[in-house]
């Protein structure tokens, strides 16, 4: 569900704002969204033991963080080296979100775009490297402090999609405990799966401004 909203927003933003030139992806993993940037030279960085998706065959990062990264959190690039920078579902895993956004701004050319997504509601994941959930007010502050102008902050999903996602995350966690729990989870999986699709419709009619899944943030480097 979160992936649906994420891919939709990327397509919409890239279609509207173009993202031409060199695009840098911080925490790129296997570059699952590279194909949504057809006008770009797409570069990415991650750790050498980056998370791999068994259901997706992508590309390796172009760069890897060095041994000092977790001490300084500085990217190995010069100022304004890239036309635009992006990062998808990484901010919650960064120990210093203010440095992460600052570094994205530093390596982006003036007038370039910075596109970032992060969860607002969701279960713990990739533990123990799951450090925070930020509100739009904190995100706005961090971008302003790094000479960036917010173009838009968009909430992804709403009340029912958030509820559906949380129920599925809890079910997946519950099912891993033992075989009996796994069999019980299989029995109730279909109703929850159907509710996931119903929630897309319900979100259209019952919009919440305080409960949703993710943020999509688009900013311009001044």
For each residue, the residues with C-beta under 8 A, 3 or more apart:
1: 4 5 157 161 164 165 168 196 199 213
2: 5 6 89 119 122 156 157 165 213 214
3: 6 7
4: 1 7 8
5: 1 2 8 9 156 157 161 213 214
6: 2 3 9 10 33 88 89 117 156 214 216
7: 3 4 10 11 33 36
8: 4 5 11 12
9: 5 6 12 13 117 154 156 216
10: 6 7 13 14 33 36 88 115
11: 7 8 14 15 36
12: 8 9 15 16
13: 9 10 16 17 19 115 216 218
14: 10 11 17 18 19 36 37
15: 11 12
16: 12 13
17: 13 14 113 218
18: 14 39
19: 13 14 23 37 39 40 83 84 113 115
20: 39 40 83
21: 40 41 82 83 84
22: 40 41 43 81 82 83 84
23: 19 37 40 41 42 43 82 83 84 85 86
24: 43 44 45 77 81 82 84 85 86 104 107 108
25: 28 31 33 34 42 43 44 45 85 86 87 88
26: 44 45 75 85 86 87 90 100 103 104
27: 44 45 46 87 88 90 93
28: 25 31 44 45 46 50 61
29: 32 44 46 50 51 52 53 58 61
30: 50 52 53 56 57 58 59 60
31: 25 28 34 42 44 58 59 61
32: 29 53 56 58
33: 6 7 10 25 36 37 86 88
34: 25 31 37 42 44 58 59
35: 38
36: 7 10 11 14 33
37: 14 19 23 33 34 40 42
38: 35
39: 18 19 20
40: 19 20 21 22 23 37 84
41: 21 22 23
42: 23 25 31 34 37
43: 22 23 24 25 62 63 82
44: 24 25 26 27 28 29 31 34 59 61 62 63
45: 24 25 26 27 28 61 62 63 64 65 75
46: 27 28 29 50 61 64 65
47: 50 64 65
48: 64 65
49:
50: 28 29 30 46 47 61
51: 29 126
52: 29 30
53: 29 30 32 56 58
54:
55:
56: 30 32 53
57: 30
58: 29 30 31 32 34 53
59: 30 31 34 44
60: 30
61: 28 29 31 44 45 46 50 64
62: 43 44 45
63: 43 44 45 76
64: 45 46 47 48 61
65: 45 46 47 48 69 70
66: 69 76
67:
68: 71 72 74
69: 65 66 72 73 74
70: 65 73 95
71: 68
72: 68 69
73: 69 70 94 95 96 99 100 103
74: 68 69 99 103
75: 26 45 103 106 107
76: 63 66
77: 24 81 82 107
78: 81 107
79: 106 107
80: 106 107 108 109 110 112
81: 22 24 77 78 107
82: 21 22 23 24 43 77 85 107 108 109 112
83: 19 20 21 22 23 108 109 112
84: 19 21 22 23 24 40 108 112 113 114 115
85: 23 24 25 26 82 104 105 107 108 112 113 114 115
86: 23 24 25 26 33 114 115 116
87: 25 26 27 90 91 100 104 115 116 117
88: 6 10 25 27 33 116 117
89: 2 6 92 117 118 119 214
90: 26 27 87 93 94 100 118
91: 87 94 97 100 101 116 118 132 134
92: 89 118 119 130 131 132 133 134
93: 27 90 126 129 130 131
94: 73 90 91 97 99 100 131
95: 70 73 131
96: 73 99 100
97: 91 94 100 101 131 132 134 142
98: 101 102 142 145
99: 73 74 94 96 102 103
100: 26 73 87 90 91 94 96 97 103 104
101: 91 97 98 104 105 114 116 142 143 146 148
102: 98 99 105 106 142 145 146
103: 26 73 74 75 99 100 106 107
104: 24 26 85 87 100 101 107 108 114 116
105: 85 101 102 108 114 143 146 147 148 221
106: 75 79 80 102 103 146
107: 24 75 77 78 79 80 81 82 85 103 104
108: 24 80 82 83 84 85 104 105 112 113 114 221
109: 80 82 83 112 221
110: 80 221 222
111: 220 221
112: 80 82 83 84 85 108 109 220 221
113: 17 19 84 85 108 151 218 219 220 221
114: 84 85 86 101 104 105 108 143 148 217 218 219 220 221
115: 10 13 19 84 85 86 87 216 217 218 219
116: 86 87 88 91 101 104 139 216 217 219
117: 6 9 87 88 89 156 214 215 216 217
118: 89 90 91 92 133 134 139 214 215 217
119: 2 89 92 122 133 213 214 215
120: 133 134 135 155 212 213 214 215
121: 133 162 165 166 211 212 213
122: 2 119 125 133 165 166 169 213
123: 166 169 170 173
124: 127 130
125: 122 130
126: 51 93 129 130
127: 124 130
128:
129: 93 126
130: 92 93 124 125 126 127
131: 92 93 94 95 97
132: 91 92 97
133: 92 118 119 120 121 122
134: 91 92 97 118 120 138 139 215
135: 120 138 139
136: 139 140 153 215 217
137: 140 141
138: 134 135 141 142
139: 116 118 134 135 136 142 143 153 215 217
140: 136 137 143 144 150 153
141: 137 138 144 145
142: 97 98 101 102 138 139 145 146
143: 101 105 114 139 140 146 148 149 150 217 219
144: 140 141 148 150
145: 98 102 141 142
146: 101 102 105 106 142 143
147: 105 221 222
148: 101 105 114 143 144 219 220 221 222
149: 143 219 220 222
150: 140 143 144 153 217 218 219
151: 113 218 219 220
152: 216 217 218
153: 136 139 140 150 215 216 217 218
154: 9 215 216 217 218
155: 120 158 209 212 213 214 215
156: 2 5 6 9 117 212 213 214 215 216
157: 1 2 5 161 162 165 203 212 213 214
158: 155 161 162 203 206 207 208 211 212
159: 162 163 202 203 206 207 208 211 212
160: 163 164 198 199 202 203 206
161: 1 5 157 158 164 165 196 199 200 203 212 213
162: 121 157 158 159 165 166 211 212 213
163: 159 160 166 167 199
164: 1 160 161 167 168 192 195 196 199
165: 1 2 121 122 157 161 162 168 169 196 213
166: 121 122 123 162 163 169 170
167: 163 164 170 171 192 195
168: 1 164 165 171 172 192 196
169: 122 123 165 166 172 173
170: 123 166 167 173 174
171: 167 168 174 175 185 188 189 192
172: 168 169 175 176 185
173: 123 169 170 176
174: 170 171 177 181 184 185
175: 171 172 181 182 184 185 186
176: 172 173 181 182
177: 174 181
178: 181 182
179: 182 183
180: 183 184
181: 174 175 176 177 178 184 185
182: 175 176 178 179 185 186
183: 179 180 186 187
184: 174 175 180 181 187 188
185: 171 172 174 175 181 182 188 189
186: 175 182 183 189
187: 183 184
188: 171 184 185 191 192
189: 171 185 186 192 193
190: 193 194
191: 188 194 195
192: 164 167 168 171 188 189 195 196
193: 189 190 196 197
194: 190 191 197 198
195: 164 167 191 192 198 199
196: 1 161 164 165 168 192 193 199 200
197: 193 194 200 201
198: 160 194 195 201 202
199: 1 160 161 163 164 195 196 202 203
200: 161 196 197 203 204
201: 197 198 204 205
202: 159 160 198 199 205 206
203: 157 158 159 160 161 199 200 206 207
204: 200 201 207
205: 201 202
206: 158 159 160 202 203
207: 158 159 203 204
208: 158 159 211 212
209: 155
210:
211: 121 158 159 162 208
212: 120 121 155 156 157 158 159 161 162 208
213: 1 2 5 119 120 121 122 155 156 157 161 162 165
214: 2 5 6 89 117 118 119 120 155 156 157
215: 117 118 119 120 134 136 139 153 154 155 156
216: 6 9 13 115 116 117 152 153 154 156
217: 114 115 116 117 118 136 139 143 150 152 153 154
218: 13 17 113 114 115 150 151 152 153 154
219: 113 114 115 116 143 148 149 150 151
220: 111 112 113 114 148 149 151
221: 105 108 109 110 111 112 113 114 147 148
222: 110 147 148 149
